[in-house]
Amino acid sequence: MVSTRPSADLPGPGEGAGLRWFRSAWRNLAGASPDAVAVGDELLGRWGEEHRRYHTLSHLLHTLRAVDTLAGQARDPDAVRYAAWFHDAVYEGRPGEDERESALLAERLLTALEVAPERVREVARLVRMTADHRTEPGDANGAVLSDADLSVLASPPDEYLAYTAAVRAEYRRVPDALFRAGRLRILRKLVLAPHLYATEYARAHWEPRARGNIEAEIRRLEAVDRVEPPRL
């Protein structure tokens, strides 16, 4: 089971050792040229923006580790890794638009790094796909990235609660009733789907706990809606 928390030998992303881990992972993927280092630093800066609560370096870490777990099922694991780095590089709480802008950023920066054009196109496609996580049959790269991005759903219950709290904090300007209604629509759609995950590994190892977490969150949100307002 993938954990949302950094392991004991990896300090939190805000600490020096954590940042060294990210820089090492980026260097292993993109190389150590000055331009590659500069792009990596730009991405770390974006993921570390202060307004983020869930789409943070911790989420990037979680996604990269999940990609590593599923890499054997991808057609181009490095394209998926690049897409993981870029998939929430632009995050302003604008569903769809953030993914489009993140894809454009990937195209611009990876082209400047002279990444092969076909891989750049694939990375941009994968980033755009995370707007709805819809993958077509045979899309091995998309299946791996989608499942890695959604692997948080299969966290242990206490970590799942932390995830939901972080998501709520990112939408803190949305009134509670509107947030609950929107969140319930998303969760009910997920739980009614035949499968939450697209890869065989995730379906076997992550899906049962993910469904349990989602169903428990639905019950919590519905319970709040059933509480009568106080009488004045």
Salt bridges, closest charged atoms under 4 A:
ASP41 OD1 - ARG23 NE 3.25
GLU42 OE2 - ARG46 NE 3.15
GLU49 OE1 - HIS51 NE2 3.74
GLU49 OE1 - ARG52 NE 3.04
ASP68 OD1 - ARG81 NE 3.14
ASP76 OD1 - ARG119 NH2 2.93
ASP78 OD1 - ARG81 NH1 2.99
ASP88 OD2 - HIS55 NE2 3.92
ASP88 OD2 - HIS59 NE2 3.53
ASP88 OD2 - HIS87 NE2 2.95
GLU92 OE1 - HIS51 NE2 3.93
GLU97 OE1 - ARG100 NH2 2.98
ASP98 OD1 - ARG94 NE 2.89
GLU101 OE1 - ARG94 NH2 3.42
GLU107 OE2 - ARG128 NH1 3.93
GLU122 OE2 - ARG75 NH2 3.52
GLU122 OE2 - ARG125 NH2 2.86
ASP132 OD2 - ARG134 NE 3.98
ASP139 OD1 - ARG125 NH2 2.82
ASP149 OD1 - HIS59 NE2 2.99
ASP149 OD1 - HIS87 NE2 3.11
ASP149 OD2 - HIS133 NE2 2.80
ASP158 OD2 - ARG5 NH2 2.89
GLU159 OE2 - ARG5 NE 3.74
GLU170 OE1 - HIS55 ND1 2.70
ASP176 OD1 - ARG168 NH2 2.64
GLU207 OE2 - ARG211 NE 3.11
GLU217 OE2 - ARG183 NE 2.77
GLU222 OE2 - ARG188 NH2 2.87
ASP225 OD1 - ARG180 NE 2.83
